């Protein structure tokens, strides 16, 4: 998708390592680290990079939801009411 979501980008930069983001998006880890440390304002990033980061954040959200459901069903204690 071609959209950028600042809140998703901010959450991503706070919760995922620069190395992992770099490998997944192709954005240099130094560039990512500069956003994380505030040396480069997030609002000054290119639209292309903002879209890449948003897409990666959304991929992680989907994966986390799937993993959470898997864990729920795996650990679900079935109760027999008979």
Secondary structure, 3 states (H helix, E strand, C coil): CCCCCHHHHHHHHHHCCHHHHHHHHCCCHHHHHHHHHCCCCHHHCCHHHHHHHHHHHHHHHHHHHHHHHHHHHHHCCCCCCC
